[in-house]
Amino acid sequence: MTELQSFGLRLVDPNAGASSRRGGAGPSDHKAVTVDGHTIMVPVHTSSAWASPFVAEAPDATGSSELKRGAIPIARIEFPKQPRFYAMQTMDGVPYSHIATLHGADVLATTVLQTCIRYESRRRACKFCAIGQSLAAGRTIAHKTPQQLAEVARMAVLLDGVKHMVMTTGTPPGDDRGAAVLTESAFAIKAAVDLPLQGQCEPPDDDHWFERMKAAGIDSLGMHLEAVSQAVRERIMPGKASVPVERYLSAYEASVRVFGRGQVSTYILAGLGDTREQILSMCERLIEIGVYPFVVPFVPISGTPLEDHPAPDADWMKSILEPLGAMVSLGGLRSKDIKAGCGKCGACSSLSRYEG
């Protein structure tokens, strides 16, 4: 699984299973693949995937495909089916797939605001981000209303058995950094359906937002560092780097007091320039605070400044994930105990397979 996520996958039948995602907020340029009962997101539209040694043959009558490394068959894999809720549209005529999408096998995901103050400036934009691509291509809308999100979430549970939901957002102007729009969205969703929710935003200036988000029905929180060293942060995401790491750490401490140990997480993209030692050192600090460090291999997305940046080597990823798996287990922060969100889903990283 670690090698698949590093190398990517070539598809004989690109239309197998649920439709893949191009552009937009991450994960993108991926396709959901089920290996030994565990669903992961695997790059299929990246330059590294086009040269991958892994090839998936067209599905047979049972829906499974033969996975080959070169010419050698190594496993049978499956692709989650296209969700039924994709065929519907909201009361105001917007396709459900423009409001939220299926991630992995049973996770509903949405980007509430498809615009971002960082993305709108070339100088400040995160170089790995493609949040505006799906909007420009007409595959989504700029602002999903609370009513639209509630409607789609309810039907995704009824029709496709979705188990939890991720709400991320582009960063709007203002010092709440997206916490306000997540709060109003969560109120509406929880009024419509009993579905565990994760909210994702940058740390708000006011720690009281954590209590407001929790009261609105958000069960777990993601505040994503992406890179851990200030030099890499300033080079890769100059706008977001204006919020210092120390503010993230203080926000983690405050949010863990509200949501509990293990219910706050952060995305760390391995392969942007941070060393193995820097990543593991930061993870050690995060685990001590009670934050689940979801380390994922960086995937270069087409059309971004980093589209030709190499994906991290599989052996290097194993050298991080193997000790990290032991660290999170020792700290009592297992992915299976997270109520909702990326760490619970685990599809973008094989970290959970190293937890023991």
C-alpha positions as a Markdown table, in Angstrom:
| # | Residue | x | y | z |
|---|---|---|---|---|
| 1 | Met | 0.0 | 0.0 | 0.0 |
| 2 | Thr | 2.8 | 2.4 | 0.8 |
| 3 | Glu | 4.5 | 1.7 | -2.5 |
| 4 | Leu | 1.2 | 2.2 | -4.4 |
| 5 | Gln | 0.7 | 5.6 | -2.8 |
| 6 | Ser | 4.3 | 6.6 | -3.7 |
| 7 | Phe | 4.4 | 5.3 | -7.2 |
| 8 | Gly | 0.8 | 5.7 | -8.2 |
| 9 | Leu | -1.2 | 3.4 | -10.5 |
| 10 | Arg | -1.8 | 3.0 | -14.2 |
| 11 | Leu | -5.3 | 2.0 | -15.2 |
| 12 | Val | -6.2 | -0.1 | -18.2 |
| 13 | Asp | -9.8 | 1.0 | -17.6 |
| 14 | Pro | -9.9 | 4.6 | -16.3 |
| 15 | Asn | -13.6 | 4.4 | -15.8 |
| 16 | Ala | -13.5 | 1.5 | -13.3 |
| 17 | Gly | -15.4 | 2.1 | -10.1 |
| 18 | Ala | -16.3 | 5.6 | -8.7 |
| 19 | Ser | -15.1 | 8.5 | -10.7 |
| 20 | Ser | -11.6 | 9.9 | -9.8 |
| 21 | Arg | -11.0 | 13.5 | -8.8 |
| 22 | Arg | -8.9 | 16.0 | -10.8 |
| 23 | Gly | -8.0 | 19.3 | -9.1 |
| 24 | Gly | -9.8 | 20.9 | -6.2 |
| 25 | Ala | -9.0 | 20.6 | -2.5 |
| 26 | Gly | -7.0 | 17.5 | -1.6 |
| 27 | Pro | -6.8 | 14.6 | -1.9 |
| 28 | Ser | -6.9 | 15.1 | -5.7 |
| 29 | Asp | -5.7 | 13.3 | -8.8 |
| 30 | His | -6.4 | 10.1 | -6.9 |
| 31 | Lys | -8.7 | 7.1 | -7.2 |
| 32 | Ala | -10.1 | 4.9 | -4.4 |
| 33 | Val | -8.7 | 1.4 | -4.5 |
| 34 | Thr | -9.5 | -1.5 | -2.1 |
| 35 | Val | -6.6 | -3.8 | -1.3 |
| 36 | Asp | -7.2 | -6.7 | 1.1 |
| 37 | Gly | -10.4 | -5.1 | 2.4 |
| 38 | His | -8.6 | -1.7 | 3.1 |
| 39 | Thr | -9.5 | 1.2 | 0.9 |
| 40 | Ile | -6.8 | 3.7 | 0.0 |
| 41 | Met | -6.5 | 6.7 | -2.3 |
| 42 | Val | -3.9 | 6.1 | -5.0 |
| 43 | Pro | -2.6 | 8.7 | -7.5 |
| 44 | Val | -3.7 | 8.0 | -11.0 |
| 45 | His | -3.5 | 11.4 | -12.8 |
| 46 | Thr | 0.0 | 12.4 | -11.8 |
| 47 | Ser | 3.3 | 12.3 | -13.8 |
| 48 | Ser | 4.7 | 9.7 | -11.4 |
| 49 | Ala | 1.5 | 7.5 | -11.8 |
| 50 | Trp | 1.9 | 7.5 | -15.6 |
| 51 | Ala | 5.4 | 5.9 | -15.1 |
| 52 | Ser | 4.4 | 3.6 | -12.2 |
| 53 | Pro | 5.4 | 0.0 | -12.3 |
| 54 | Phe | 1.9 | -0.9 | -11.0 |
| 55 | Val | -0.9 | -1.6 | -13.5 |
| 56 | Ala | -4.5 | -2.4 | -12.8 |
| 57 | Glu | -6.2 | -4.5 | -15.4 |
| 58 | Ala | -9.9 | -3.9 | -16.4 |
| 59 | Pro | -12.3 | -5.3 | -13.8 |
| 60 | Asp | -13.8 | -8.7 | -14.5 |
| 61 | Ala | -17.4 | -9.8 | -14.1 |
| 62 | Thr | -17.1 | -9.8 | -10.3 |
| 63 | Gly | -15.8 | -6.2 | -10.2 |
| 64 | Ser | -12.3 | -7.1 | -9.1 |
| 65 | Ser | -9.1 | -6.3 | -11.1 |
| 66 | Glu | -5.7 | -7.9 | -11.3 |
| 67 | Leu | -2.9 | -5.7 | -10.0 |
| 68 | Lys | 0.4 | -6.2 | -11.7 |
| 69 | Arg | 3.9 | -5.0 | -10.9 |
| 70 | Gly | 5.4 | -4.9 | -14.4 |
| 71 | Ala | 4.1 | -8.2 | -15.9 |
| 72 | Ile | 3.8 | -10.0 | -12.6 |
| 73 | Pro | 0.4 | -10.4 | -11.0 |
| 74 | Ile | 0.7 | -9.6 | -7.3 |
| 75 | Ala | -2.9 | -9.1 | -5.9 |
| 76 | Arg | -6.6 | -8.7 | -6.6 |
| 77 | Ile | -8.0 | -5.3 | -6.0 |
| 78 | Glu | -11.4 | -3.6 | -6.2 |
| 79 | Phe | -12.7 | -0.1 | -6.9 |
| 80 | Pro | -15.6 | 1.3 | -4.8 |
| 81 | Lys | -18.7 | 1.8 | -6.9 |
| 82 | Gln | -20.0 | 5.1 | -8.0 |
| 83 | Pro | -22.2 | 6.4 | -5.2 |
| 84 | Arg | -25.9 | 6.6 | -5.9 |
| 85 | Phe | -26.3 | 10.1 | -4.5 |
| 86 | Tyr | -24.2 | 11.4 | -7.4 |
| 87 | Ala | -27.2 | 11.0 | -9.6 |
| 88 | Met | -29.3 | 13.5 | -7.6 |
| 89 | Gln | -29.5 | 17.3 | -7.4 |
| 90 | Thr | -30.5 | 19.7 | -4.7 |
| 91 | Met | -33.8 | 21.4 | -4.4 |
| 92 | Asp | -32.2 | 24.5 | -6.1 |
| 93 | Gly | -30.8 | 22.4 | -9.0 |
| 94 | Val | -27.2 | 21.8 | -8.1 |
| 95 | Pro | -25.8 | 18.3 | -8.7 |
| 96 | Tyr | -25.0 | 16.6 | -5.4 |
| 97 | Ser | -21.5 | 15.8 | -6.7 |
| 98 | His | -20.9 | 19.6 | -6.8 |
| 99 | Ile | -21.7 | 19.8 | -3.1 |
| 100 | Ala | -19.8 | 16.8 | -1.7 |
| 101 | Thr | -17.9 | 13.8 | -2.9 |
| 102 | Leu | -17.2 | 10.3 | -1.7 |
| 103 | His | -13.7 | 9.8 | -0.4 |
| 104 | Gly | -12.4 | 6.3 | 0.2 |
| 105 | Ala | -15.2 | 3.8 | 0.6 |
| 106 | Asp | -17.6 | 5.5 | 3.1 |
| 107 | Val | -16.6 | 9.1 | 3.8 |
| 108 | Leu | -18.4 | 12.2 | 2.6 |
| 109 | Ala | -16.2 | 15.2 | 2.0 |
| 110 | Thr | -16.9 | 18.8 | 1.1 |
| 111 | Thr | -15.0 | 22.0 | 0.7 |
| 112 | Val | -17.5 | 24.5 | 2.1 |
| 113 | Leu | -15.7 | 27.6 | 0.6 |
| 114 | Gln | -14.0 | 26.8 | -2.7 |
| 115 | Thr | -12.1 | 30.1 | -2.6 |
| 116 | Cys | -9.2 | 31.1 | -0.4 |
| 117 | Ile | -7.3 | 34.3 | 0.4 |
| 118 | Arg | -4.1 | 32.4 | 0.0 |
| 119 | Tyr | -4.9 | 30.9 | -3.4 |
| 120 | Glu | -6.0 | 34.2 | -4.8 |
| 121 | Ser | -2.4 | 35.6 | -4.7 |
| 122 | Arg | 0.4 | 33.9 | -6.6 |
| 123 | Arg | 2.8 | 35.2 | -4.0 |
| 124 | Arg | 1.0 | 33.8 | -1.0 |
| 125 | Ala | -0.6 | 30.6 | -2.5 |
| 126 | Cys | 0.4 | 27.1 | -1.3 |
| 127 | Lys | 2.3 | 25.7 | -4.2 |
| 128 | Phe | 0.7 | 22.2 | -3.8 |
| 129 | Cys | -2.9 | 23.5 | -3.8 |
| 130 | Ala | -5.5 | 23.1 | -6.5 |
| 131 | Ile | -8.6 | 24.3 | -4.7 |
| 132 | Gly | -9.5 | 26.6 | -7.6 |
| 133 | Gln | -9.2 | 24.1 | -10.4 |
| 134 | Ser | -12.5 | 22.2 | -9.8 |
| 135 | Leu | -14.3 | 25.5 | -9.4 |
| 136 | Ala | -12.9 | 26.9 | -12.7 |
| 137 | Ala | -13.8 | 23.6 | -14.4 |
| 138 | Gly | -17.4 | 23.9 | -13.3 |
| 139 | Arg | -17.3 | 20.7 | -11.1 |
| 140 | Thr | -18.3 | 22.5 | -7.9 |
| 141 | Ile | -19.7 | 25.8 | -6.6 |
| 142 | Ala | -17.9 | 28.5 | -4.6 |
| 143 | His | -20.0 | 28.3 | -1.4 |
| 144 | Lys | -22.1 | 25.4 | -0.3 |
| 145 | Thr | -24.9 | 26.6 | 1.9 |
| 146 | Pro | -25.8 | 24.9 | 5.2 |
| 147 | Gln | -29.1 | 23.7 | 3.6 |
| 148 | Gln | -27.3 | 22.1 | 0.6 |
| 149 | Leu | -24.8 | 20.3 | 2.8 |
| 150 | Ala | -27.5 | 19.0 | 5.1 |
| 151 | Glu | -29.6 | 17.7 | 2.2 |
| 152 | Val | -26.6 | 15.9 | 0.5 |
| 153 | Ala | -25.3 | 14.5 | 3.8 |
| 154 | Arg | -28.7 | 13.0 | 4.6 |
| 155 | Met | -29.1 | 11.4 | 1.2 |
| 156 | Ala | -25.5 | 10.1 | 1.2 |
| 157 | Val | -26.2 | 8.3 | 4.5 |
| 158 | Leu | -29.6 | 6.9 | 3.3 |
| 159 | Leu | -28.4 | 5.8 | -0.2 |
| 160 | Asp | -24.8 | 4.9 | 0.2 |
| 161 | Gly | -24.2 | 4.2 | 3.9 |
| 162 | Val | -21.7 | 7.0 | 4.5 |
| 163 | Lys | -20.2 | 6.6 | 8.0 |
| 164 | His | -18.7 | 10.1 | 8.6 |
| 165 | Met | -18.1 | 13.4 | 7.0 |
| 166 | Val | -15.2 | 15.8 | 6.4 |
| 167 | Met | -15.8 | 19.5 | 6.0 |
| 168 | Thr | -12.8 | 21.5 | 4.9 |
| 169 | Thr | -12.7 | 25.1 | 3.6 |
| 170 | Gly | -10.6 | 27.6 | 1.9 |
| 171 | Thr | -9.5 | 30.4 | 4.3 |
| 172 | Pro | -11.8 | 33.4 | 4.1 |
| 173 | Pro | -10.9 | 37.0 | 5.2 |
| 174 | Gly | -11.3 | 37.5 | 8.9 |
| 175 | Asp | -9.7 | 36.2 | 12.1 |
| 176 | Asp | -12.0 | 33.1 | 12.4 |
| 177 | Arg | -10.1 | 31.6 | 9.4 |
| 178 | Gly | -13.1 | 29.5 | 8.4 |
| 179 | Ala | -14.4 | 28.4 | 11.8 |
| 180 | Ala | -17.6 | 30.5 | 11.4 |
| 181 | Val | -18.7 | 28.9 | 8.2 |
| 182 | Leu | -17.9 | 25.4 | 9.5 |
| 183 | Thr | -20.0 | 26.1 | 12.6 |
| 184 | Glu | -23.1 | 27.2 | 10.7 |
| 185 | Ser | -22.7 | 24.2 | 8.3 |
| 186 | Ala | -22.4 | 21.7 | 11.2 |
| 187 | Phe | -25.6 | 23.0 | 12.9 |
| 188 | Ala | -27.6 | 22.3 | 9.7 |
| 189 | Ile | -26.1 | 18.9 | 9.0 |
| 190 | Lys | -26.6 | 17.6 | 12.5 |
| 191 | Ala | -30.2 | 18.8 | 12.5 |
| 192 | Ala | -30.8 | 16.7 | 9.3 |
| 193 | Val | -28.8 | 13.5 | 10.1 |
| 194 | Asp | -26.8 | 11.8 | 12.8 |
| 195 | Leu | -23.4 | 11.8 | 11.1 |
| 196 | Pro | -20.0 | 12.2 | 12.8 |
| 197 | Leu | -18.3 | 15.4 | 11.5 |
| 198 | Gln | -14.8 | 16.6 | 11.2 |
| 199 | Gly | -14.1 | 20.3 | 10.6 |
| 200 | Gln | -10.9 | 21.5 | 9.1 |
| 201 | Cys | -9.5 | 25.1 | 9.1 |
| 202 | Glu | -6.5 | 27.1 | 10.0 |
| 203 | Pro | -6.2 | 28.1 | 13.7 |
| 204 | Pro | -8.6 | 30.9 | 14.5 |
| 205 | Asp | -7.2 | 33.9 | 16.4 |
| 206 | Asp | -9.8 | 33.3 | 19.2 |
| 207 | Asp | -9.7 | 30.0 | 21.0 |
| 208 | His | -13.3 | 30.3 | 21.9 |
| 209 | Trp | -14.2 | 29.1 | 18.3 |
| 210 | Phe | -13.2 | 25.6 | 19.4 |
| 211 | Glu | -16.1 | 25.6 | 21.9 |
| 212 | Arg | -18.5 | 27.0 | 19.3 |
| 213 | Met | -17.5 | 24.4 | 16.7 |
| 214 | Lys | -17.9 | 21.6 | 19.3 |
| 215 | Ala | -21.3 | 22.9 | 20.4 |
| 216 | Ala | -22.4 | 23.1 | 16.7 |
| 217 | Gly | -21.9 | 19.3 | 16.3 |
| 218 | Ile | -18.3 | 19.1 | 15.1 |
| 219 | Asp | -16.9 | 15.9 | 16.6 |
| 220 | Ser | -13.2 | 16.2 | 15.6 |
| 221 | Leu | -11.0 | 18.9 | 14.3 |
| 222 | Gly | -8.2 | 19.2 | 11.8 |
| 223 | Met | -5.7 | 22.0 | 11.6 |
| 224 | His | -3.1 | 21.1 | 9.1 |
| 225 | Leu | 0.5 | 22.1 | 9.3 |
| 226 | Glu | 1.4 | 20.4 | 5.9 |
| 227 | Ala | 5.1 | 21.2 | 6.5 |
| 228 | Val | 6.8 | 21.3 | 9.9 |
| 229 | Ser | 10.0 | 23.4 | 9.4 |
| 230 | Gln | 9.6 | 27.1 | 9.0 |
| 231 | Ala | 12.0 | 27.2 | 6.0 |
| 232 | Val | 9.9 | 24.7 | 4.0 |
| 233 | Arg | 6.7 | 26.4 | 5.1 |
| 234 | Glu | 7.9 | 29.8 | 3.8 |
| 235 | Arg | 9.1 | 28.3 | 0.5 |
| 236 | Ile | 6.1 | 26.1 | -0.2 |
| 237 | Met | 3.2 | 28.0 | 1.4 |
| 238 | Pro | 4.3 | 31.6 | 2.1 |
| 239 | Gly | 0.8 | 32.9 | 2.9 |
| 240 | Lys | -0.1 | 30.1 | 5.4 |
| 241 | Ala | 3.4 | 30.4 | 6.9 |
| 242 | Ser | 2.4 | 33.8 | 8.3 |
| 243 | Val | 0.6 | 31.8 | 11.0 |
| 244 | Pro | 3.6 | 30.6 | 12.9 |
| 245 | Val | 4.0 | 27.0 | 14.1 |
| 246 | Glu | 3.9 | 28.2 | 17.7 |
| 247 | Arg | 0.3 | 29.4 | 17.1 |
| 248 | Tyr | -0.6 | 26.0 | 15.7 |
| 249 | Leu | 0.9 | 24.4 | 18.8 |
| 250 | Ser | -1.0 | 26.7 | 21.2 |
| 251 | Ala | -4.2 | 26.1 | 19.2 |
| 252 | Tyr | -3.7 | 22.4 | 19.4 |
| 253 | Glu | -3.4 | 22.6 | 23.2 |
| 254 | Ala | -6.6 | 24.7 | 23.5 |
| 255 | Ser | -8.6 | 22.5 | 21.0 |
| 256 | Val | -7.5 | 19.2 | 22.7 |
| 257 | Arg | -9.0 | 20.6 | 25.9 |
| 258 | Val | -12.3 | 20.9 | 24.1 |
| 259 | Phe | -12.4 | 17.9 | 21.8 |
| 260 | Gly | -10.3 | 15.5 | 23.8 |
| 261 | Arg | -7.0 | 13.6 | 23.1 |
| 262 | Gly | -7.0 | 12.0 | 19.7 |
| 263 | Gln | -9.9 | 14.1 | 18.3 |
| 264 | Val | -7.6 | 16.8 | 17.0 |
| 265 | Ser | -5.4 | 16.0 | 14.0 |
| 266 | Thr | -3.0 | 17.5 | 11.6 |
| 267 | Tyr | -2.0 | 16.7 | 8.0 |
| 268 | Ile | 1.7 | 16.5 | 7.4 |
| 269 | Leu | 2.8 | 16.2 | 3.7 |
| 270 | Ala | 6.0 | 14.1 | 3.7 |
| 271 | Gly | 8.2 | 14.9 | 0.7 |
| 272 | Leu | 8.1 | 18.7 | 0.5 |
| 273 | Gly | 11.5 | 19.1 | 2.0 |
| 274 | Asp | 11.3 | 18.4 | 5.7 |
| 275 | Thr | 13.7 | 15.7 | 6.8 |
| 276 | Arg | 12.6 | 12.4 | 8.3 |
| 277 | Glu | 14.0 | 13.6 | 11.7 |
| 278 | Gln | 12.1 | 16.9 | 11.5 |
| 279 | Ile | 8.9 | 15.2 | 10.8 |
| 280 | Leu | 9.2 | 12.6 | 13.6 |
| 281 | Ser | 10.4 | 15.2 | 16.1 |
| 282 | Met | 7.3 | 17.3 | 15.4 |
| 283 | Cys | 5.1 | 14.2 | 15.6 |
| 284 | Glu | 6.5 | 13.5 | 19.0 |
| 285 | Arg | 5.5 | 17.0 | 20.2 |
| 286 | Leu | 2.1 | 16.6 | 18.7 |
| 287 | Ile | 1.4 | 13.2 | 20.3 |
| 288 | Glu | 2.4 | 14.6 | 23.7 |
| 289 | Ile | -0.2 | 17.4 | 23.3 |
| 290 | Gly | -2.8 | 14.8 | 22.2 |
| 291 | Val | -2.9 | 15.6 | 18.4 |
| 292 | Tyr | -3.0 | 12.7 | 15.9 |
| 293 | Pro | -0.2 | 13.4 | 13.3 |
| 294 | Phe | -1.6 | 12.1 | 10.0 |
| 295 | Val | 1.5 | 11.9 | 7.8 |
| 296 | Val | 0.8 | 11.3 | 4.1 |
| 297 | Pro | 3.0 | 11.1 | 1.1 |
| 298 | Phe | 3.0 | 14.3 | -1.0 |
| 299 | Val | 1.2 | 13.9 | -4.3 |
| 300 | Pro | 2.0 | 16.4 | -7.0 |
| 301 | Ile | -1.2 | 17.7 | -8.6 |
| 302 | Ser | -1.3 | 18.6 | -12.3 |
| 303 | Gly | -1.5 | 22.3 | -13.0 |
| 304 | Thr | 0.1 | 23.4 | -9.7 |
| 305 | Pro | 3.7 | 24.9 | -9.3 |
| 306 | Leu | 4.7 | 21.5 | -7.8 |
| 307 | Glu | 3.3 | 19.3 | -10.5 |
| 308 | Asp | 6.8 | 18.0 | -11.4 |
| 309 | His | 8.0 | 17.7 | -7.8 |
| 310 | Pro | 8.8 | 14.1 | -7.2 |
| 311 | Ala | 6.6 | 12.0 | -4.9 |
| 312 | Pro | 8.5 | 10.6 | -1.9 |
| 313 | Asp | 10.2 | 7.3 | -2.2 |
| 314 | Ala | 8.3 | 4.3 | -0.7 |
| 315 | Asp | 11.3 | 3.2 | 1.5 |
| 316 | Trp | 11.6 | 6.7 | 2.9 |
| 317 | Met | 7.9 | 6.8 | 3.7 |
| 318 | Lys | 8.2 | 3.4 | 5.5 |
| 319 | Ser | 11.2 | 4.8 | 7.5 |
| 320 | Ile | 8.8 | 7.5 | 8.8 |
| 321 | Leu | 5.5 | 5.5 | 9.1 |
| 322 | Glu | 6.9 | 2.5 | 10.9 |
| 323 | Pro | 8.3 | 4.3 | 13.9 |
| 324 | Leu | 5.4 | 6.8 | 13.8 |
| 325 | Gly | 2.9 | 3.9 | 14.0 |
| 326 | Ala | 4.6 | 2.7 | 17.2 |
| 327 | Met | 4.6 | 6.3 | 18.6 |
| 328 | Val | 0.9 | 7.0 | 18.1 |
| 329 | Ser | 0.0 | 3.6 | 19.6 |
| 330 | Leu | 2.2 | 4.2 | 22.6 |
| 331 | Gly | 0.5 | 7.6 | 23.0 |
| 332 | Gly | -3.0 | 6.1 | 22.8 |
| 333 | Leu | -4.0 | 7.9 | 19.6 |
| 334 | Arg | -5.1 | 5.1 | 17.3 |
| 335 | Ser | -6.9 | 6.1 | 14.1 |
| 336 | Lys | -9.8 | 3.7 | 14.9 |
| 337 | Asp | -10.7 | 5.9 | 17.9 |
| 338 | Ile | -11.0 | 9.1 | 16.0 |
| 339 | Lys | -14.7 | 10.0 | 15.6 |
| 340 | Ala | -14.6 | 11.4 | 12.1 |
| 341 | Gly | -12.2 | 12.7 | 9.5 |
| 342 | Cys | -9.0 | 12.0 | 7.6 |
| 343 | Gly | -7.2 | 10.1 | 10.3 |
| 344 | Lys | -10.1 | 7.8 | 10.8 |
| 345 | Cys | -10.6 | 7.2 | 7.1 |
| 346 | Gly | -6.8 | 6.6 | 6.7 |
| 347 | Ala | -7.2 | 6.3 | 2.9 |
| 348 | Cys | -4.5 | 8.9 | 2.0 |
| 349 | Ser | -1.7 | 7.2 | 4.1 |
| 350 | Ser | -0.9 | 3.7 | 5.2 |
| 351 | Leu | -0.1 | 5.0 | 8.7 |
| 352 | Ser | -2.9 | 3.0 | 10.3 |
| 353 | Arg | -1.4 | -0.3 | 9.0 |
| 354 | Tyr | 1.7 | 0.5 | 11.1 |
| 355 | Glu | -0.1 | 1.1 | 14.4 |
| 356 | Gly | 0.2 | -2.5 | 15.4 |
